[in-house]
């Protein structure tokens, strides 16, 4: 039975991760069942090969789909790579579609594809009904060695999960590498069933992508309350939302070096620890990316200012749970979090934070099982979410499955090869990402929520009332809101409307503010700028020019809107 059919037939009685552990353990951890699991999937793809060497090659290529496919399609989407690829396309290449067979091209089966997994034999991959020779691409483009891990097999599983990469433009470029038709192209055995039974979302959310779901809160609803309603809180997913079998759910805590205890906790076990409440904002690293993209194209979801929310998070202190497991302080160690959402190779979403942060009582890191005094919803991490106040949302792992104390950061793609900032001149490839520092705390920022850009006011009015939010990562307090309606010639102080009363260094919640901006006489338009200042006197840069980066993260430039005067 194939991986997809196993998931399809058993997913309702077990969480996806449990299914993989139970039925295809080779997809999660190496084990004695590796060869038998691969043989089953190998036969499903039409292969008649036998021999452990061939199975080993197949496993290596299949396991690399998540990384290799990501690197390939990142390059295809990247503007610089697009131009290079189109120039390198064969002059006689006939642009078709991966959904169709091409009459004048040869047909290949799985056995044929698997033989082309080295630079010597040529590097082939399949996608839908097409076979593609990417040998030259691998040899001449950054990140080529990562693509090698997907050589000789299909990249379909990657795109099944990361459907935001699907676009006619990318498929058109991919077709320039086409050399044949794939006779074993799947018709109905489709992993898209993993997207079934996803949570229902509030229709008022602004959908940035359907699969995986990524949606932000509209401005008018975001600023209407100090505490963001759970159903209106922004949704950020990288993979399908897993279905959790609570009868078998356990959170495993262990140390890689064997120190301390290896313990497993049910949700009820976690609830036995003292309950701790934290009012805190949570923000995506790509918040306000759309504004950065106006300066120069970026890679990522076009978030507005609504990929943020402020909620009351409740749960056990991570410090208490780790100490119960015998974890000792160590400045050099990391706490690795793994979720139950899985990529195409069976690897979970993961991230890590320093152990010093986890064990510091004043950092308020919790294993959250409630949000706004109700059980945390599936979209936000049910049954348990690692919540790290003041940190970027990417480190607050949902559907928490395991915690590991390690001497190094999480090996997850999202810790090592994403969510890092680079200077505007760097177009990061896998090598650059490995060298960069993972984002933990976010910089000071602010945004205008009302009025909206392009709104009109009457020239009879003397002022326009402006409202918005401000926040600074790491627990820094917002001490000032500065606004201008004349491009910085004069500034006024905004009024802080709502702010938490936590002690210094623990201001995890956002600040809501308002201001009255004078309407200039005789003008048809006024541009309003805002910047926030935190308790370390950090402030925001005026524009995105010098903080732009290809992933569009960390945009904390002034927020600017234009108002028409009628």
C-alpha positions as CSV (number, residue, x, y, z in Angstrom):
1,X,0.0,0.0,0.0
2,X,1.4,3.4,-0.9
3,X,2.0,6.2,1.6
4,X,-0.9,8.2,0.3
5,X,-3.3,5.2,0.6
6,X,-2.1,4.4,4.1
7,X,-2.8,8.0,5.2
8,X,-6.1,8.0,3.3
9,X,-7.4,4.9,5.0
10,X,-6.2,5.5,8.5
11,X,-6.0,9.2,9.0
12,X,-9.3,9.4,10.8
13,X,-8.3,7.0,13.6
14,X,-4.7,8.3,14.0
15,X,-2.9,11.6,13.6
16,X,-0.8,11.8,10.4
17,X,2.3,11.5,12.4
18,X,1.0,8.4,14.2
19,X,0.1,6.9,10.9
20,X,3.6,7.4,9.5
21,X,5.2,6.0,12.7
22,X,2.8,3.0,12.7
23,X,2.7,2.2,9.0
24,X,5.8,3.8,7.4
25,X,8.3,4.3,10.2
26,X,11.0,4.7,7.6
27,X,9.5,8.0,6.7
28,X,10.1,9.4,10.1
29,X,13.1,7.7,11.5
30,X,15.6,5.1,10.1
31,X,14.6,1.7,11.2
32,X,14.7,-2.0,10.3
33,X,11.5,-1.5,8.3
34,X,13.2,0.9,5.9
35,X,13.7,-1.5,3.0
36,X,10.2,-3.0,3.2
37,X,8.5,0.4,3.4
38,X,10.5,1.6,0.3
39,X,9.8,-1.6,-1.6
40,X,6.1,-1.1,-1.1
41,X,6.2,2.5,-2.4
42,X,8.7,1.5,-5.1
43,X,6.3,-1.1,-6.5
44,X,3.5,1.4,-6.4
45,X,5.4,3.6,-8.7
46,X,5.8,0.8,-11.2
47,X,9.4,-0.2,-10.5
48,X,10.5,-3.9,-11.0
49,X,14.0,-3.4,-9.7
50,X,15.4,-5.5,-6.9
51,X,18.5,-5.1,-4.8
52,X,19.2,-3.1,-1.7
53,X,21.4,-0.7,-3.6
54,X,18.6,0.4,-5.8
55,X,16.2,0.8,-2.8
56,X,18.8,2.9,-1.0
57,X,19.1,5.2,-4.0
58,X,15.4,5.5,-4.2
59,X,15.0,6.3,-0.5
60,X,17.7,9.0,-0.7
61,X,16.0,10.7,-3.7
62,X,12.5,10.4,-2.2
63,X,13.7,11.7,1.2
64,X,15.1,14.8,-0.5
65,X,11.9,15.9,-2.2
66,X,11.2,18.4,0.5
67,X,14.6,20.1,0.3
68,X,15.4,19.4,-3.3
69,X,12.0,20.4,-4.6
70,X,12.1,23.5,-2.4
71,X,15.4,24.6,-3.9
72,X,14.4,23.9,-7.5
73,X,11.1,25.8,-7.3
74,X,12.6,28.6,-5.2
75,X,15.1,29.1,-8.1
76,X,12.3,28.9,-10.7
77,X,10.3,31.6,-8.8
78,X,13.3,33.9,-8.2
79,X,13.3,36.8,-10.6
80,X,17.1,36.5,-11.4
81,X,16.8,32.8,-12.0
82,X,13.8,33.2,-14.2
83,X,15.7,35.4,-16.6
84,X,18.7,33.1,-16.7
85,X,16.5,30.0,-17.3
86,X,14.6,31.6,-20.1
87,X,17.9,32.5,-21.8
88,X,19.2,29.0,-21.4
89,X,16.0,27.3,-22.7
90,X,16.7,25.2,-25.8
91,X,15.8,27.2,-29.0
92,X,13.6,24.5,-30.2
93,X,11.8,23.9,-26.9
94,X,8.1,23.7,-27.2
95,X,6.4,25.2,-24.2
96,X,3.5,23.0,-23.2
97,X,2.0,22.1,-19.8
98,X,3.0,19.5,-17.2
99,X,-0.7,18.4,-17.2
100,X,-0.5,17.1,-20.7
101,X,1.4,14.4,-22.6
102,X,3.4,15.7,-25.6
103,X,3.0,13.7,-28.8
104,X,6.5,14.2,-30.2
105,X,8.3,13.3,-27.0
106,X,9.4,9.9,-25.8
107,X,7.7,8.2,-22.8
108,X,9.6,7.1,-19.7
109,X,8.7,5.0,-16.7
110,X,9.9,5.1,-13.1
111,X,12.8,2.8,-13.8
112,X,14.1,5.1,-16.5
113,X,13.8,8.2,-14.2
114,X,15.6,6.5,-11.3
115,X,18.6,5.7,-13.5
116,X,19.3,9.5,-13.9
117,X,20.2,10.7,-10.5
118,X,23.8,11.7,-11.0
119,X,25.6,14.3,-13.1
120,X,27.3,11.5,-15.0
121,X,24.0,9.9,-16.1
122,X,22.1,13.1,-16.2
123,X,19.7,14.5,-13.5
124,X,16.1,13.9,-14.2
125,X,13.0,14.7,-12.2
126,X,9.3,14.2,-12.9
127,X,6.3,16.6,-12.3
128,X,2.8,15.6,-13.2
129,X,3.0,14.1,-16.7
130,X,6.4,15.5,-17.6
131,X,10.0,14.3,-17.4
132,X,12.6,17.1,-17.0
133,X,16.4,17.0,-17.5
134,X,17.8,19.6,-15.1
135,X,21.5,18.5,-15.4
136,X,22.7,21.9,-16.6
137,X,20.6,23.8,-14.1
138,X,22.1,21.9,-11.2
139,X,25.6,22.5,-12.5
140,X,25.3,26.3,-13.0
141,X,22.9,27.6,-10.4
142,X,23.3,28.3,-6.6
143,X,21.7,25.6,-4.5
144,X,22.2,22.9,-7.1
145,X,23.6,20.4,-4.7
146,X,20.4,20.6,-2.7
147,X,18.4,19.8,-5.8
148,X,20.5,16.6,-6.2
149,X,18.7,15.1,-3.3
150,X,15.5,15.0,-5.5
151,X,17.3,13.6,-8.5
152,X,15.8,10.6,-10.2
153,X,12.3,10.9,-8.7
154,X,9.1,13.0,-8.5
155,X,8.7,16.4,-7.1
156,X,4.9,16.1,-7.0
157,X,4.8,15.4,-3.2
158,X,6.5,18.7,-2.6
159,X,4.0,20.6,-4.6
160,X,1.1,18.8,-3.1
161,X,2.0,20.3,0.2
162,X,3.4,23.7,-0.9
163,X,0.7,24.6,-3.3
164,X,1.5,28.3,-3.1
165,X,4.4,27.5,-5.4
166,X,2.0,26.5,-8.1
167,X,1.8,29.1,-10.8
168,X,1.5,29.1,-14.6
169,X,4.7,31.2,-14.8
170,X,6.8,28.6,-12.9
171,X,5.3,25.7,-14.9
172,X,6.1,27.5,-18.2
173,X,9.7,27.8,-17.2
174,X,9.9,24.2,-16.0
175,X,8.6,23.1,-19.4
176,X,11.7,24.4,-21.1
177,X,13.6,21.5,-19.4
178,X,11.1,18.9,-20.6
179,X,12.5,15.9,-22.4
180,X,9.6,13.4,-22.3
181,X,6.3,12.1,-20.9
182,X,6.0,10.2,-17.6
183,X,4.0,7.0,-18.2
184,X,3.6,6.3,-14.5
185,X,2.1,9.7,-13.8
186,X,-0.4,9.3,-11.1
187,X,-4.1,10.0,-11.8
188,X,-6.0,9.4,-8.7
189,X,-3.5,8.4,-6.0
190,X,-3.1,11.9,-4.9
191,X,-1.9,13.2,-1.6
192,X,-4.2,16.2,-1.8
193,X,-6.5,14.2,0.5
194,X,-4.2,15.6,3.2
195,X,-6.1,18.9,2.7
196,X,-9.4,17.3,3.6
197,X,-11.0,18.1,7.0
198,X,-9.2,21.4,7.5
199,X,-10.7,23.8,10.0
200,X,-13.4,26.2,9.0
201,X,-12.3,29.9,9.0
202,X,-14.1,33.1,9.6
203,X,-15.1,34.5,6.2
204,X,-14.0,38.0,7.2
205,X,-10.3,37.0,7.2
206,X,-8.3,38.1,4.2
207,X,-7.1,34.9,2.5
208,X,-3.5,35.1,1.3
209,X,-3.4,31.4,0.3
210,X,-5.8,28.5,0.5
211,X,-3.4,25.5,0.8
212,X,-1.8,25.9,3.2
213,X,-4.2,28.4,4.8
214,X,-2.7,31.8,5.4
215,X,-5.1,34.6,6.3
216,X,-4.8,37.9,8.0
217,X,-7.1,40.1,10.0
218,X,-8.8,43.1,8.2
219,X,-7.6,46.5,9.5
220,X,-11.0,47.6,10.8
221,X,-11.4,44.4,12.9
222,X,-7.8,44.2,14.0
223,X,-7.9,47.6,15.8
224,X,-11.4,47.3,17.2
225,X,-10.2,45.5,20.4
226,X,-7.2,45.2,22.5
227,X,-7.6,41.4,22.6
228,X,-8.0,39.9,19.1
229,X,-10.8,37.4,18.9
230,X,-9.5,33.9,18.3
231,X,-11.6,33.4,15.2
232,X,-10.2,36.6,13.7
233,X,-6.6,36.0,14.7
234,X,-4.3,35.7,11.7
235,X,-3.6,32.1,10.5
236,X,-0.1,31.1,9.3
237,X,0.4,27.5,8.1
238,X,3.2,25.9,6.2
239,X,1.6,22.4,5.9
240,X,-1.8,20.8,6.3
241,X,-3.4,21.1,9.8
242,X,-3.1,17.7,11.3
243,X,-5.9,15.7,12.9
244,X,-4.9,14.8,16.4
245,X,-6.0,11.6,18.1
246,X,-6.2,12.7,21.7
247,X,-6.5,9.2,23.1
248,X,-3.0,8.5,21.9
249,X,-1.6,12.0,22.1
250,X,1.6,12.5,24.1
251,X,4.2,15.2,24.3
252,X,7.7,13.7,24.5
253,X,10.6,15.5,26.2
254,X,14.2,14.2,25.9
255,X,17.8,15.3,25.7
256,X,20.1,14.3,22.8
257,X,23.1,13.7,25.2
258,X,21.1,11.3,27.4
259,X,21.1,13.6,30.4
260,X,17.9,14.1,32.3
261,X,14.8,11.9,31.8
262,X,12.8,11.0,28.7
263,X,9.2,11.7,29.7
264,X,5.9,11.6,27.9
265,X,3.0,13.9,28.9
266,X,-0.6,13.8,28.0
267,X,-2.5,17.0,27.8
268,X,-4.0,16.3,31.3
269,X,-0.5,15.8,32.6
270,X,0.6,19.3,31.3
271,X,-2.5,20.8,32.9
272,X,-1.4,19.5,36.3
273,X,1.5,22.0,36.3
274,X,0.7,25.6,37.6
275,X,-1.3,27.5,35.0
276,X,0.3,30.7,33.8
277,X,-1.4,33.4,31.7
278,X,0.5,35.7,29.3
279,X,-1.1,38.5,27.3
280,X,1.1,38.8,24.3
281,X,1.2,39.8,20.6
282,X,2.2,37.3,18.0
283,X,3.5,38.5,14.6
284,X,4.6,36.8,11.4
285,X,8.1,37.7,10.2
286,X,6.5,38.6,6.8
287,X,4.1,41.1,8.3
288,X,3.8,44.2,6.0
289,X,5.7,42.3,3.2
290,X,3.4,43.8,0.6
291,X,4.8,47.3,1.4
292,X,8.3,46.0,0.9
293,X,7.4,44.4,-2.4
294,X,6.3,47.8,-3.7
295,X,10.0,48.8,-3.6
296,X,11.2,45.6,-5.2
297,X,9.7,42.2,-5.6
298,X,10.0,39.8,-2.7
299,X,9.4,36.1,-2.3
300,X,6.5,35.2,0.0
301,X,2.9,35.9,0.8
302,X,1.8,39.4,0.3
303,X,0.9,40.2,3.9
304,X,-0.5,43.6,4.8
305,X,-0.3,44.8,8.4
306,X,-2.7,42.1,9.7
307,X,-0.4,39.2,10.2
308,X,-0.4,40.0,13.9
309,X,-2.7,39.7,16.8
310,X,-2.9,40.1,20.6
311,X,-4.3,37.4,22.8
312,X,-4.3,35.9,26.2
313,X,-2.3,32.6,26.1
314,X,-2.5,30.1,29.0
315,X,-0.6,27.0,29.9
316,X,2.2,25.5,31.9
317,X,5.5,27.2,32.1
318,X,8.1,25.4,29.8
319,X,10.6,26.0,32.6
320,X,8.5,23.9,35.1
321,X,8.0,21.0,32.6
322,X,11.7,20.9,31.6
323,X,12.8,20.9,35.2
324,X,10.5,18.0,35.9
325,X,12.3,16.2,33.2
326,X,15.7,16.9,34.9
327,X,16.9,19.5,32.4
328,X,19.8,21.6,33.8
329,X,20.8,25.1,32.7
330,X,23.4,25.2,29.9
331,X,24.1,28.4,28.0
332,X,25.2,26.5,24.9
333,X,22.1,24.4,24.4
334,X,18.9,24.8,22.4
335,X,15.4,23.6,22.9
336,X,14.1,22.0,19.7
337,X,10.3,22.0,19.1
338,X,8.6,19.6,16.6
339,X,5.0,19.8,15.5
340,X,2.7,17.1,14.1
341,X,2.3,18.8,10.7
342,X,4.4,16.9,8.2
343,X,6.0,17.7,4.9
344,X,6.2,15.5,1.8
345,X,9.0,13.4,3.3
346,X,7.3,12.8,6.7
347,X,9.4,15.5,8.4
348,X,7.6,17.8,10.9
349,X,7.6,21.6,11.0
350,X,10.3,22.4,13.6
351,X,12.0,25.4,15.2
352,X,14.2,26.1,18.3
353,X,15.0,28.7,20.9
354,X,18.0,29.0,23.3
355,X,17.6,26.9,26.5
356,X,18.5,30.1,28.5
357,X,15.2,31.6,27.2
358,X,13.2,28.5,28.0
359,X,14.5,28.3,31.6
360,X,14.2,32.1,32.4
361,X,11.1,32.6,34.4
362,X,10.9,36.2,33.3
363,X,10.7,35.2,29.6
364,X,7.3,33.6,30.3
365,X,7.7,30.8,27.7
366,X,4.7,28.5,28.1
367,X,3.1,25.3,26.6
368,X,-0.1,27.0,25.7
369,X,-3.3,24.9,25.7
370,X,-5.7,27.9,26.0
371,X,-6.2,31.0,23.9
372,X,-8.4,33.8,25.2
373,X,-9.6,31.5,28.0
374,X,-10.8,28.8,25.7
375,X,-9.1,25.6,24.5
376,X,-6.7,26.6,21.8
377,X,-8.2,25.9,18.4
378,X,-6.9,23.6,15.7
379,X,-5.8,26.5,13.5
380,X,-3.7,27.9,16.4
381,X,-2.1,24.7,17.6
382,X,-4.5,22.3,19.5
383,X,-3.8,20.6,21.8
384,X,-0.5,22.4,22.8
385,X,1.5,25.2,21.2
386,X,4.9,26.3,22.2
387,X,4.5,30.0,22.9
388,X,7.5,32.2,23.2
389,X,6.4,35.8,24.0
390,X,8.2,38.6,22.1
391,X,9.5,36.1,19.5
392,X,8.6,35.7,15.8
393,X,5.6,33.5,15.2
394,X,7.8,30.9,13.4
395,X,9.3,29.8,16.7
396,X,5.9,29.3,18.4
397,X,5.4,25.7,17.1
398,X,1.9,24.5,16.8
399,X,0.5,20.9,17.4
400,X,3.6,20.3,19.6
401,X,4.7,16.7,19.5
402,X,8.2,16.6,20.9
403,X,10.8,18.8,22.7
404,X,14.4,17.9,22.5
405,X,17.3,19.5,24.4
406,X,20.2,19.7,21.9
407,X,23.7,21.2,21.4
408,X,22.5,22.7,18.1
409,X,19.6,24.5,16.6
410,X,16.7,22.6,15.0
411,X,17.6,20.9,11.7
412,X,14.3,22.0,10.3
413,X,14.2,23.8,7.0
414,X,12.3,26.7,8.7
415,X,15.1,27.1,11.3
416,X,18.1,26.6,9.0
417,X,17.0,27.7,5.6
418,X,14.2,30.3,6.2
419,X,13.2,33.1,8.6
420,X,16.6,34.9,8.4
421,X,17.4,38.4,7.4
422,X,20.1,39.5,4.9
423,X,21.3,42.7,3.4
424,X,19.5,44.1,0.2
425,X,22.4,43.0,-2.1
426,X,22.3,39.3,-1.1
427,X,20.1,36.9,-3.0
428,X,20.3,34.0,-0.5
429,X,20.8,30.5,-1.6
430,X,21.0,27.5,0.7
431,X,24.6,28.2,1.6
432,X,23.9,31.8,2.6
433,X,20.9,30.8,4.7
434,X,23.0,28.3,6.6
435,X,25.3,31.1,7.6
436,X,22.6,33.5,8.7
437,X,21.3,34.0,12.2
438,X,17.7,32.7,12.8
439,X,15.2,35.4,13.7
440,X,14.1,35.2,17.3
441,X,12.9,38.6,18.7
442,X,11.4,41.0,16.2
443,X,12.3,44.7,15.9
444,X,10.1,47.6,16.9
445,X,7.3,48.4,14.5
446,X,4.0,50.1,14.1
447,X,1.1,50.3,11.6
448,X,-1.9,52.5,10.8
449,X,-5.2,50.7,10.9
450,X,-7.5,53.6,10.2
451,X,-8.1,55.4,8.1
452,X,-7.1,53.2,5.1
453,X,-4.8,54.2,2.4
454,X,-6.8,56.1,-0.2
455,X,-9.6,57.1,2.1
456,X,-11.1,60.6,1.7
457,X,-11.8,63.3,4.2
458,X,-13.7,66.6,3.9
459,X,-11.6,69.7,3.5
460,X,-14.0,71.3,6.1
461,X,-12.4,69.1,8.7
462,X,-9.5,70.4,10.7
463,X,-8.1,67.0,11.7
464,X,-8.1,63.4,10.6
465,X,-8.1,60.9,13.5
466,X,-5.6,58.1,13.0
467,X,-5.4,54.8,14.9
468,X,-3.1,51.9,14.9
469,X,-0.8,49.5,16.8
470,X,2.8,49.4,17.9
471,X,4.9,46.6,19.2
472,X,8.5,45.7,19.9
473,X,9.9,42.2,20.3
474,X,11.9,40.9,23.3
475,X,9.5,42.5,25.8
476,X,10.4,46.1,25.2
477,X,7.8,48.7,26.1
478,X,6.5,51.2,23.5
479,X,7.3,54.7,25.0
480,X,6.4,57.0,22.1
481,X,4.4,57.2,18.9
482,X,5.6,59.8,16.4
483,X,3.4,60.9,13.5
484,X,3.8,63.5,10.7
485,X,1.5,64.8,8.0
486,X,4.1,66.9,6.1
487,X,6.8,64.3,5.4
488,X,8.8,64.9,8.5
489,X,8.9,68.7,8.7
490,X,6.9,68.6,11.9
491,X,6.0,65.7,14.2
492,X,3.3,65.2,16.8
493,X,3.0,62.7,19.7
494,X,0.4,60.0,19.4
495,X,-1.7,59.1,22.4
496,X,-1.3,55.7,23.9
497,X,-4.8,54.3,24.3
498,X,-4.1,50.8,25.7
499,X,-0.9,49.2,26.9
500,X,-0.1,46.4,29.4
501,X,1.3,47.2,32.8
502,X,4.0,44.4,32.9
503,X,7.4,45.1,34.5
504,X,10.3,46.2,32.4
505,X,11.5,43.6,29.9
506,X,8.1,41.8,29.9
507,X,5.9,44.0,27.7
508,X,4.8,41.2,25.5
509,X,1.4,42.8,24.4
510,X,1.0,45.3,21.7
511,X,0.1,49.0,22.3
512,X,-2.9,50.6,20.7
513,X,-2.6,54.4,19.9
514,X,-4.4,57.3,18.3
515,X,-3.6,60.7,17.0
516,X,-5.1,63.8,15.3
517,X,-3.3,64.9,12.2
518,X,-4.0,68.5,11.0
519,X,-5.4,68.7,7.5
520,X,-3.3,71.2,5.5
521,X,-5.2,74.0,3.7
522,X,-5.2,74.0,0.0
523,X,-3.9,70.5,-0.6
524,X,-5.7,67.6,-2.3
525,X,-3.8,64.9,-0.5
526,X,-1.9,64.3,2.7
527,X,0.6,61.5,3.4
528,X,0.7,60.3,7.0
529,X,3.8,58.6,8.5
530,X,4.1,56.8,11.8
531,X,7.1,55.4,13.7
532,X,7.3,53.9,17.2
533,X,10.0,54.2,19.8
534,X,10.7,51.5,22.4
535,X,12.2,51.5,25.9
536,X,15.7,51.0,24.4
537,X,15.1,54.0,22.1
538,X,15.1,51.8,19.1
539,X,13.0,53.3,16.3
540,X,12.0,52.5,12.8
541,X,13.8,53.3,9.5
542,X,12.1,55.8,7.2
543,X,11.8,53.5,4.2
544,X,12.5,50.0,3.0
545,X,15.4,50.7,0.7
546,X,18.1,49.7,3.2
547,X,16.2,46.9,4.9
548,X,14.8,45.2,1.8
549,X,15.6,41.5,1.5
550,X,14.5,38.9,-1.0
551,X,12.3,37.1,1.5
552,X,10.5,40.3,2.5
553,X,10.9,39.7,6.3
554,X,11.5,42.1,9.1
555,X,9.8,45.1,7.5
556,X,9.6,47.7,10.2
557,X,9.9,50.8,8.1
558,X,7.6,53.8,8.7
559,X,4.0,52.9,7.9
560,X,2.7,55.4,5.4
561,X,-0.8,56.1,4.0
562,X,-2.2,58.8,1.7
563,X,-5.5,60.5,2.4
564,X,-7.5,62.4,-0.2
565,X,-9.0,65.7,0.7
566,X,-12.3,66.4,-0.9
